[in-house]
């Protein structure tokens, strides 16, 4: 199995393994607006981070590209990224909310950023993407996970919403 096909397989297995967590997700106070926004942003953030090393060469090549094709690619990136990110952001948000209810320092944006970055890059590290010259993919997954975690966290831990035990 190639590294490119191993990442979606590991991701799918991870989502299936986390199926027992869905009742926790449904009972938690996850903000579906934040999760939706994070899922929609996941694809474009990933593509920007993955294309970052190649962007100077693309920009120097010139403005010869088709706008219709560009918008079609952007739409596909948004849809595919949202489909991939939705289960991860739902489960991750619910888990971090549950942990944050018991451990106060995990409510901080720094904790959410670190957990999101590590959790998003685990499938690519486990699948062996690091064997080749694909460290940029791990970087793209980590940045995408961190940004999505911050988007999911927004407004959840307000003092009027959280009861400290």
PyMOL CGO cylinders between C-alpha atoms (Angstrom):
from pymol import cmd
from pymol.cgo import CYLINDER

trace = [
    CYLINDER, 0.00, 0.00, 0.00, 1.41, 3.39, -0.96, 0.3, 1, 1, 1, 1, 1, 1,
    CYLINDER, 1.41, 3.39, -0.96, 1.73, 6.24, 1.51, 0.3, 1, 1, 1, 1, 1, 1,
    CYLINDER, 1.73, 6.24, 1.51, -0.83, 8.30, -0.39, 0.3, 1, 1, 1, 1, 1, 1,
    CYLINDER, -0.83, 8.30, -0.39, -3.52, 5.64, -0.05, 0.3, 1, 1, 1, 1, 1, 1,
    CYLINDER, -3.52, 5.64, -0.05, -2.55, 4.65, 3.49, 0.3, 1, 1, 1, 1, 1, 1,
    CYLINDER, -2.55, 4.65, 3.49, -3.50, 7.98, 5.09, 0.3, 1, 1, 1, 1, 1, 1,
    CYLINDER, -3.50, 7.98, 5.09, -7.23, 7.80, 4.18, 0.3, 1, 1, 1, 1, 1, 1,
    CYLINDER, -7.23, 7.80, 4.18, -7.33, 4.12, 5.19, 0.3, 1, 1, 1, 1, 1, 1,
    CYLINDER, -7.33, 4.12, 5.19, -5.83, 4.86, 8.61, 0.3, 1, 1, 1, 1, 1, 1,
    CYLINDER, -5.83, 4.86, 8.61, -8.12, 7.85, 9.01, 0.3, 1, 1, 1, 1, 1, 1,
    CYLINDER, -8.12, 7.85, 9.01, -11.19, 5.74, 8.20, 0.3, 1, 1, 1, 1, 1, 1,
    CYLINDER, -11.19, 5.74, 8.20, -10.10, 3.05, 10.66, 0.3, 1, 1, 1, 1, 1, 1,
    CYLINDER, -10.10, 3.05, 10.66, -9.56, 5.70, 13.33, 0.3, 1, 1, 1, 1, 1, 1,
    CYLINDER, -9.56, 5.70, 13.33, -13.07, 7.13, 12.81, 0.3, 1, 1, 1, 1, 1, 1,
    CYLINDER, -13.07, 7.13, 12.81, -14.57, 3.61, 12.98, 0.3, 1, 1, 1, 1, 1, 1,
    CYLINDER, -14.57, 3.61, 12.98, -12.60, 2.84, 16.14, 0.3, 1, 1, 1, 1, 1, 1,
    CYLINDER, -12.60, 2.84, 16.14, -13.97, 6.00, 17.75, 0.3, 1, 1, 1, 1, 1, 1,
    CYLINDER, -13.97, 6.00, 17.75, -17.60, 5.06, 17.00, 0.3, 1, 1, 1, 1, 1, 1,
    CYLINDER, -17.60, 5.06, 17.00, -18.34, 4.31, 20.68, 0.3, 1, 1, 1, 1, 1, 1,
    CYLINDER, -18.34, 4.31, 20.68, -17.67, 8.01, 21.38, 0.3, 1, 1, 1, 1, 1, 1,
    CYLINDER, -17.67, 8.01, 21.38, -20.65, 9.21, 19.30, 0.3, 1, 1, 1, 1, 1, 1,
    CYLINDER, -20.65, 9.21, 19.30, -23.11, 9.14, 22.26, 0.3, 1, 1, 1, 1, 1, 1,
    CYLINDER, -23.11, 9.14, 22.26, -20.70, 11.42, 24.13, 0.3, 1, 1, 1, 1, 1, 1,
    CYLINDER, -20.70, 11.42, 24.13, -20.65, 13.76, 21.13, 0.3, 1, 1, 1, 1, 1, 1,
    CYLINDER, -20.65, 13.76, 21.13, -24.43, 13.93, 20.99, 0.3, 1, 1, 1, 1, 1, 1,
    CYLINDER, -24.43, 13.93, 20.99, -24.72, 14.68, 24.74, 0.3, 1, 1, 1, 1, 1, 1,
    CYLINDER, -24.72, 14.68, 24.74, -21.97, 17.30, 24.85, 0.3, 1, 1, 1, 1, 1, 1,
    CYLINDER, -21.97, 17.30, 24.85, -22.32, 21.03, 24.30, 0.3, 1, 1, 1, 1, 1, 1,
    CYLINDER, -22.32, 21.03, 24.30, -20.40, 21.04, 21.03, 0.3, 1, 1, 1, 1, 1, 1,
    CYLINDER, -20.40, 21.04, 21.03, -21.09, 24.15, 18.99, 0.3, 1, 1, 1, 1, 1, 1,
    CYLINDER, -21.09, 24.15, 18.99, -22.26, 22.83, 15.63, 0.3, 1, 1, 1, 1, 1, 1,
    CYLINDER, -22.26, 22.83, 15.63, -21.68, 26.25, 14.05, 0.3, 1, 1, 1, 1, 1, 1,
    CYLINDER, -21.68, 26.25, 14.05, -18.03, 26.18, 15.11, 0.3, 1, 1, 1, 1, 1, 1,
    CYLINDER, -18.03, 26.18, 15.11, -17.61, 22.58, 14.00, 0.3, 1, 1, 1, 1, 1, 1,
    CYLINDER, -17.61, 22.58, 14.00, -19.19, 23.40, 10.63, 0.3, 1, 1, 1, 1, 1, 1,
    CYLINDER, -19.19, 23.40, 10.63, -16.94, 26.43, 10.16, 0.3, 1, 1, 1, 1, 1, 1,
    CYLINDER, -16.94, 26.43, 10.16, -13.85, 24.41, 11.09, 0.3, 1, 1, 1, 1, 1, 1,
    CYLINDER, -13.85, 24.41, 11.09, -14.86, 21.63, 8.70, 0.3, 1, 1, 1, 1, 1, 1,
    CYLINDER, -14.86, 21.63, 8.70, -15.40, 24.05, 5.84, 0.3, 1, 1, 1, 1, 1, 1,
    CYLINDER, -15.40, 24.05, 5.84, -12.05, 25.74, 6.50, 0.3, 1, 1, 1, 1, 1, 1,
    CYLINDER, -12.05, 25.74, 6.50, -10.12, 22.46, 6.80, 0.3, 1, 1, 1, 1, 1, 1,
    CYLINDER, -10.12, 22.46, 6.80, -9.77, 21.82, 3.06, 0.3, 1, 1, 1, 1, 1, 1,
    CYLINDER, -9.77, 21.82, 3.06, -8.55, 25.28, 2.06, 0.3, 1, 1, 1, 1, 1, 1,
    CYLINDER, -8.55, 25.28, 2.06, -6.14, 25.48, 5.02, 0.3, 1, 1, 1, 1, 1, 1,
    CYLINDER, -6.14, 25.48, 5.02, -4.69, 22.08, 4.16, 0.3, 1, 1, 1, 1, 1, 1,
    CYLINDER, -4.69, 22.08, 4.16, -4.24, 22.95, 0.48, 0.3, 1, 1, 1, 1, 1, 1,
    CYLINDER, -4.24, 22.95, 0.48, -2.60, 26.29, 1.31, 0.3, 1, 1, 1, 1, 1, 1,
    CYLINDER, -2.60, 26.29, 1.31, -0.19, 24.60, 3.74, 0.3, 1, 1, 1, 1, 1, 1,
    CYLINDER, -0.19, 24.60, 3.74, 0.56, 21.71, 1.38, 0.3, 1, 1, 1, 1, 1, 1,
    CYLINDER, 0.56, 21.71, 1.38, 1.12, 24.03, -1.60, 0.3, 1, 1, 1, 1, 1, 1,
    CYLINDER, 1.12, 24.03, -1.60, 3.21, 26.53, 0.36, 0.3, 1, 1, 1, 1, 1, 1,
    CYLINDER, 3.21, 26.53, 0.36, 6.60, 25.13, -0.80, 0.3, 1, 1, 1, 1, 1, 1,
    CYLINDER, 6.60, 25.13, -0.80, 5.49, 25.18, -4.45, 0.3, 1, 1, 1, 1, 1, 1,
    CYLINDER, 5.49, 25.18, -4.45, 3.74, 28.56, -4.37, 0.3, 1, 1, 1, 1, 1, 1,
    CYLINDER, 3.74, 28.56, -4.37, 6.73, 30.70, -5.50, 0.3, 1, 1, 1, 1, 1, 1,
    CYLINDER, 6.73, 30.70, -5.50, 7.12, 28.56, -8.62, 0.3, 1, 1, 1, 1, 1, 1,
    CYLINDER, 7.12, 28.56, -8.62, 3.39, 28.78, -9.34, 0.3, 1, 1, 1, 1, 1, 1,
    CYLINDER, 3.39, 28.78, -9.34, 3.36, 32.56, -8.91, 0.3, 1, 1, 1, 1, 1, 1,
    CYLINDER, 3.36, 32.56, -8.91, 6.44, 33.07, -11.10, 0.3, 1, 1, 1, 1, 1, 1,
    CYLINDER, 6.44, 33.07, -11.10, 4.95, 31.01, -13.91, 0.3, 1, 1, 1, 1, 1, 1,
    CYLINDER, 4.95, 31.01, -13.91, 2.49, 33.75, -14.73, 0.3, 1, 1, 1, 1, 1, 1,
    CYLINDER, 2.49, 33.75, -14.73, -1.22, 34.51, -14.60, 0.3, 1, 1, 1, 1, 1, 1,
    CYLINDER, -1.22, 34.51, -14.60, -2.23, 31.94, -17.22, 0.3, 1, 1, 1, 1, 1, 1,
    CYLINDER, -2.23, 31.94, -17.22, -4.98, 29.94, -15.51, 0.3, 1, 1, 1, 1, 1, 1,
    CYLINDER, -4.98, 29.94, -15.51, -8.67, 29.40, -16.06, 0.3, 1, 1, 1, 1, 1, 1,
    CYLINDER, -8.67, 29.40, -16.06, -10.90, 31.06, -13.45, 0.3, 1, 1, 1, 1, 1, 1,
    CYLINDER, -10.90, 31.06, -13.45, -13.70, 28.52, -13.92, 0.3, 1, 1, 1, 1, 1, 1,
    CYLINDER, -13.70, 28.52, -13.92, -11.31, 25.65, -13.24, 0.3, 1, 1, 1, 1, 1, 1,
    CYLINDER, -11.31, 25.65, -13.24, -9.92, 27.51, -10.24, 0.3, 1, 1, 1, 1, 1, 1,
    CYLINDER, -9.92, 27.51, -10.24, -13.38, 27.92, -8.67, 0.3, 1, 1, 1, 1, 1, 1,
    CYLINDER, -13.38, 27.92, -8.67, -14.21, 24.29, -9.42, 0.3, 1, 1, 1, 1, 1, 1,
    CYLINDER, -14.21, 24.29, -9.42, -11.05, 23.17, -7.63, 0.3, 1, 1, 1, 1, 1, 1,
    CYLINDER, -11.05, 23.17, -7.63, -11.79, 25.47, -4.68, 0.3, 1, 1, 1, 1, 1, 1,
    CYLINDER, -11.79, 25.47, -4.68, -15.33, 24.07, -4.40, 0.3, 1, 1, 1, 1, 1, 1,
    CYLINDER, -15.33, 24.07, -4.40, -14.02, 20.50, -4.52, 0.3, 1, 1, 1, 1, 1, 1,
    CYLINDER, -14.02, 20.50, -4.52, -11.40, 21.28, -1.87, 0.3, 1, 1, 1, 1, 1, 1,
    CYLINDER, -11.40, 21.28, -1.87, -14.04, 22.77, 0.43, 0.3, 1, 1, 1, 1, 1, 1,
    CYLINDER, -14.04, 22.77, 0.43, -16.45, 19.83, 0.02, 0.3, 1, 1, 1, 1, 1, 1,
    CYLINDER, -16.45, 19.83, 0.02, -13.84, 17.07, 0.35, 0.3, 1, 1, 1, 1, 1, 1,
    CYLINDER, -13.84, 17.07, 0.35, -12.13, 18.81, 3.27, 0.3, 1, 1, 1, 1, 1, 1,
    CYLINDER, -12.13, 18.81, 3.27, -15.44, 19.25, 5.08, 0.3, 1, 1, 1, 1, 1, 1,
    CYLINDER, -15.44, 19.25, 5.08, -16.40, 15.61, 4.63, 0.3, 1, 1, 1, 1, 1, 1,
    CYLINDER, -16.40, 15.61, 4.63, -13.04, 14.44, 5.96, 0.3, 1, 1, 1, 1, 1, 1,
    CYLINDER, -13.04, 14.44, 5.96, -12.87, 16.94, 8.84, 0.3, 1, 1, 1, 1, 1, 1,
    CYLINDER, -12.87, 16.94, 8.84, -16.45, 16.73, 10.14, 0.3, 1, 1, 1, 1, 1, 1,
    CYLINDER, -16.45, 16.73, 10.14, -16.16, 13.49, 12.17, 0.3, 1, 1, 1, 1, 1, 1,
    CYLINDER, -16.16, 13.49, 12.17, -12.75, 14.44, 13.53, 0.3, 1, 1, 1, 1, 1, 1,
    CYLINDER, -12.75, 14.44, 13.53, -13.86, 17.90, 14.62, 0.3, 1, 1, 1, 1, 1, 1,
    CYLINDER, -13.86, 17.90, 14.62, -17.04, 16.59, 16.24, 0.3, 1, 1, 1, 1, 1, 1,
    CYLINDER, -17.04, 16.59, 16.24, -15.26, 13.86, 18.19, 0.3, 1, 1, 1, 1, 1, 1,
    CYLINDER, -15.26, 13.86, 18.19, -12.29, 16.06, 19.05, 0.3, 1, 1, 1, 1, 1, 1,
    CYLINDER, -12.29, 16.06, 19.05, -14.48, 18.92, 20.26, 0.3, 1, 1, 1, 1, 1, 1,
    CYLINDER, -14.48, 18.92, 20.26, -16.60, 16.65, 22.41, 0.3, 1, 1, 1, 1, 1, 1,
    CYLINDER, -16.60, 16.65, 22.41, -13.54, 14.97, 23.91, 0.3, 1, 1, 1, 1, 1, 1,
    CYLINDER, -13.54, 14.97, 23.91, -11.80, 18.28, 24.66, 0.3, 1, 1, 1, 1, 1, 1,
    CYLINDER, -11.80, 18.28, 24.66, -14.97, 19.69, 26.24, 0.3, 1, 1, 1, 1, 1, 1,
    CYLINDER, -14.97, 19.69, 26.24, -15.31, 16.64, 28.47, 0.3, 1, 1, 1, 1, 1, 1,
    CYLINDER, -15.31, 16.64, 28.47, -11.64, 16.83, 29.46, 0.3, 1, 1, 1, 1, 1, 1,
    CYLINDER, -11.64, 16.83, 29.46, -11.89, 20.60, 29.97, 0.3, 1, 1, 1, 1, 1, 1,
    CYLINDER, -11.89, 20.60, 29.97, -14.78, 20.15, 32.38, 0.3, 1, 1, 1, 1, 1, 1,
    CYLINDER, -14.78, 20.15, 32.38, -12.47, 18.20, 34.70, 0.3, 1, 1, 1, 1, 1, 1,
    CYLINDER, -12.47, 18.20, 34.70, -9.00, 19.63, 34.00, 0.3, 1, 1, 1, 1, 1, 1,
    CYLINDER, -9.00, 19.63, 34.00, -9.10, 23.44, 33.85, 0.3, 1, 1, 1, 1, 1, 1,
    CYLINDER, -9.10, 23.44, 33.85, -5.82, 24.05, 31.99, 0.3, 1, 1, 1, 1, 1, 1,
    CYLINDER, -5.82, 24.05, 31.99, -7.11, 22.08, 28.99, 0.3, 1, 1, 1, 1, 1, 1,
    CYLINDER, -7.11, 22.08, 28.99, -9.66, 24.82, 28.35, 0.3, 1, 1, 1, 1, 1, 1,
    CYLINDER, -9.66, 24.82, 28.35, -6.94, 27.15, 27.06, 0.3, 1, 1, 1, 1, 1, 1,
    CYLINDER, -6.94, 27.15, 27.06, -6.49, 27.88, 23.36, 0.3, 1, 1, 1, 1, 1, 1,
    CYLINDER, -6.49, 27.88, 23.36, -2.91, 26.59, 23.61, 0.3, 1, 1, 1, 1, 1, 1,
    CYLINDER, -2.91, 26.59, 23.61, -4.06, 23.17, 24.79, 0.3, 1, 1, 1, 1, 1, 1,
    CYLINDER, -4.06, 23.17, 24.79, -6.67, 22.95, 22.03, 0.3, 1, 1, 1, 1, 1, 1,
    CYLINDER, -6.67, 22.95, 22.03, -4.10, 24.02, 19.42, 0.3, 1, 1, 1, 1, 1, 1,
    CYLINDER, -4.10, 24.02, 19.42, -1.56, 21.43, 20.53, 0.3, 1, 1, 1, 1, 1, 1,
    CYLINDER, -1.56, 21.43, 20.53, -4.09, 18.62, 20.73, 0.3, 1, 1, 1, 1, 1, 1,
    CYLINDER, -4.09, 18.62, 20.73, -5.58, 19.51, 17.35, 0.3, 1, 1, 1, 1, 1, 1,
    CYLINDER, -5.58, 19.51, 17.35, -2.18, 19.64, 15.66, 0.3, 1, 1, 1, 1, 1, 1,
    CYLINDER, -2.18, 19.64, 15.66, -1.00, 16.36, 17.15, 0.3, 1, 1, 1, 1, 1, 1,
    CYLINDER, -1.00, 16.36, 17.15, -4.28, 14.53, 16.56, 0.3, 1, 1, 1, 1, 1, 1,
    CYLINDER, -4.28, 14.53, 16.56, -4.47, 15.61, 12.92, 0.3, 1, 1, 1, 1, 1, 1,
    CYLINDER, -4.47, 15.61, 12.92, -0.90, 14.59, 12.13, 0.3, 1, 1, 1, 1, 1, 1,
    CYLINDER, -0.90, 14.59, 12.13, -1.01, 11.17, 13.83, 0.3, 1, 1, 1, 1, 1, 1,
    CYLINDER, -1.01, 11.17, 13.83, -2.54, 9.26, 10.84, 0.3, 1, 1, 1, 1, 1, 1,
    CYLINDER, -2.54, 9.26, 10.84, 0.13, 10.56, 8.47, 0.3, 1, 1, 1, 1, 1, 1,
    CYLINDER, 0.13, 10.56, 8.47, 2.95, 9.72, 10.89, 0.3, 1, 1, 1, 1, 1, 1,
    CYLINDER, 2.95, 9.72, 10.89, 1.58, 6.24, 11.64, 0.3, 1, 1, 1, 1, 1, 1,
    CYLINDER, 1.58, 6.24, 11.64, 1.08, 5.42, 7.96, 0.3, 1, 1, 1, 1, 1, 1,
    CYLINDER, 1.08, 5.42, 7.96, 4.73, 6.04, 7.17, 0.3, 1, 1, 1, 1, 1, 1,
    CYLINDER, 4.73, 6.04, 7.17, 4.47, 9.29, 5.26, 0.3, 1, 1, 1, 1, 1, 1,
    CYLINDER, 4.47, 9.29, 5.26, 7.69, 10.40, 6.97, 0.3, 1, 1, 1, 1, 1, 1,
    CYLINDER, 7.69, 10.40, 6.97, 9.67, 7.70, 5.13, 0.3, 1, 1, 1, 1, 1, 1,
    CYLINDER, 9.67, 7.70, 5.13, 9.71, 9.69, 1.92, 0.3, 1, 1, 1, 1, 1, 1,
    CYLINDER, 9.71, 9.69, 1.92, 10.06, 13.35, 1.23, 0.3, 1, 1, 1, 1, 1, 1,
    CYLINDER, 10.06, 13.35, 1.23, 6.58, 14.12, 2.57, 0.3, 1, 1, 1, 1, 1, 1,
    CYLINDER, 6.58, 14.12, 2.57, 7.27, 16.08, 5.75, 0.3, 1, 1, 1, 1, 1, 1,
    CYLINDER, 7.27, 16.08, 5.75, 5.25, 18.91, 4.20, 0.3, 1, 1, 1, 1, 1, 1,
    CYLINDER, 5.25, 18.91, 4.20, 2.10, 16.76, 4.44, 0.3, 1, 1, 1, 1, 1, 1,
    CYLINDER, 2.10, 16.76, 4.44, 2.63, 16.23, 8.15, 0.3, 1, 1, 1, 1, 1, 1,
    CYLINDER, 2.63, 16.23, 8.15, 3.09, 19.99, 8.51, 0.3, 1, 1, 1, 1, 1, 1,
    CYLINDER, 3.09, 19.99, 8.51, -0.11, 20.62, 6.54, 0.3, 1, 1, 1, 1, 1, 1,
    CYLINDER, -0.11, 20.62, 6.54, -2.08, 18.14, 8.67, 0.3, 1, 1, 1, 1, 1, 1,
    CYLINDER, -2.08, 18.14, 8.67, -0.73, 19.65, 11.90, 0.3, 1, 1, 1, 1, 1, 1,
    CYLINDER, -0.73, 19.65, 11.90, -1.50, 23.25, 10.93, 0.3, 1, 1, 1, 1, 1, 1,
    CYLINDER, -1.50, 23.25, 10.93, -4.96, 22.27, 9.68, 0.3, 1, 1, 1, 1, 1, 1,
    CYLINDER, -4.96, 22.27, 9.68, -5.73, 20.38, 12.90, 0.3, 1, 1, 1, 1, 1, 1,
    CYLINDER, -5.73, 20.38, 12.90, -4.54, 23.27, 15.05, 0.3, 1, 1, 1, 1, 1, 1,
    CYLINDER, -4.54, 23.27, 15.05, -6.61, 25.83, 13.14, 0.3, 1, 1, 1, 1, 1, 1,
    CYLINDER, -6.61, 25.83, 13.14, -9.71, 23.61, 13.20, 0.3, 1, 1, 1, 1, 1, 1,
    CYLINDER, -9.71, 23.61, 13.20, -9.31, 23.02, 16.95, 0.3, 1, 1, 1, 1, 1, 1,
    CYLINDER, -9.31, 23.02, 16.95, -9.16, 26.76, 17.58, 0.3, 1, 1, 1, 1, 1, 1,
    CYLINDER, -9.16, 26.76, 17.58, -12.25, 27.31, 15.45, 0.3, 1, 1, 1, 1, 1, 1,
    CYLINDER, -12.25, 27.31, 15.45, -14.13, 24.58, 17.34, 0.3, 1, 1, 1, 1, 1, 1,
    CYLINDER, -14.13, 24.58, 17.34, -13.12, 25.99, 20.74, 0.3, 1, 1, 1, 1, 1, 1,
    CYLINDER, -13.12, 25.99, 20.74, -14.36, 29.52, 20.07, 0.3, 1, 1, 1, 1, 1, 1,
    CYLINDER, -14.36, 29.52, 20.07, -16.92, 30.59, 22.68, 0.3, 1, 1, 1, 1, 1, 1,
    CYLINDER, -16.92, 30.59, 22.68, -17.31, 27.22, 24.40, 0.3, 1, 1, 1, 1, 1, 1,
    CYLINDER, -17.31, 27.22, 24.40, -15.57, 27.93, 27.71, 0.3, 1, 1, 1, 1, 1, 1,
    CYLINDER, -15.57, 27.93, 27.71, -17.29, 31.15, 28.71, 0.3, 1, 1, 1, 1, 1, 1,
    CYLINDER, -17.29, 31.15, 28.71, -17.64, 31.57, 32.50, 0.3, 1, 1, 1, 1, 1, 1,
    CYLINDER, -17.64, 31.57, 32.50, -21.44, 31.68, 32.26, 0.3, 1, 1, 1, 1, 1, 1,
    CYLINDER, -21.44, 31.68, 32.26, -21.55, 28.32, 30.39, 0.3, 1, 1, 1, 1, 1, 1,
    CYLINDER, -21.55, 28.32, 30.39, -19.07, 26.26, 32.42, 0.3, 1, 1, 1, 1, 1, 1,
    CYLINDER, -19.07, 26.26, 32.42, -19.80, 24.99, 35.87, 0.3, 1, 1, 1, 1, 1, 1,
    CYLINDER, -19.80, 24.99, 35.87, -16.58, 24.18, 37.68, 0.3, 1, 1, 1, 1, 1, 1,
    CYLINDER, -16.58, 24.18, 37.68, -17.03, 21.14, 39.95, 0.3, 1, 1, 1, 1, 1, 1,
]
cmd.load_cgo(trace, "trace")
